[in-house]
Amino acid sequence: MTDVNLPPSSRTVLALLDEGGAMTHKEIVKKSNLAPRTVRYALKKLKENQLIIEKFNFRDARQIIYQNRETQMVTA
C-alpha cells in the first residue's frame, strides 16, 4: 500500500478490494460489516487518493463496480 494517510475504514475497504477483487458498494457493505455511509466515505477517500477506479456495471446500470487501481494495472 502507499504512504497516504487513510482512515481505518478506507484501509479496510482497500484490503477487501485487494482480496476479493472488484465489488459493488452493496457487496463491500455486506463483506466489511461497515455502515453504508462509512463505506461511501471510505470509497470517496480512496478515489481522492486515486487508489481505486470505478467501472460501469453492465448487469445493473444503477450500480458502480469499484476496483483497486493496482489490481487493474497488473491485469492490464
N, C-alpha and C positions, 0 to 999 in steps of 0.2 A: 504494500500500500504506500501511498505518498505521504509526505510530511505535512499535509494540510490538517489544520486543527478542526476536527469534526465533532459534533455532539455524539454521545453514545448511541442514540437511535440511528444516526446516519451510518455509523460503523457497523451496527447490527444489520441494517438493510444491505450495505455493501457486501458484507460477509455472506449473507443469504444469497445474493445475486451471484457471487463467486461460486458458491457450492451448487446452487440449483439452476443456474442459467437464467435465461430471460423469463420474466414473470409480469403479470398484471398487478395493479395496485391491490386488488382483492386477494390475489394469491399471496402477496407479500404480507398483508394484514393477517391472513389465516396462519401462515407458517411462522411469523415472528411473534405472534401474540401481542403485538403493539396496537394501540388505538389507531383507527383510520386517519385521524387528524395528525397524529405523531408520524405516521408513515408518509403522509403528504409533505410534512415539514422536512423529514429526512430526505425524501426524493428531491425536494427543492434545493436543499443544501448540496446534495451530490451533483445536481445539474449545474448549479452555480460554479462549482469547482471542476466542472467538466469531467467527472468521474464515471458518469453513466450516459447512455444515449436512450432516446425514445424512438420506438418503432411503431408503425401503424399496424393495428391488429386487423387482418383481413377477415377473420372469422366473426369478429364483433367490432364494428367501426366505433362503437361508443367507448371502447377501452383502448388504452395505450399499453404497449409492452415496454418494460424497462429492462435494460441490459447493461452489464458492466462494460465500460469502454475498452478495458484491457482485454477482455474476452473477445470482443469484436475484432480487435487488431490481430489477435492470434489466429482466429478462424478465417480472416480475410486473406 
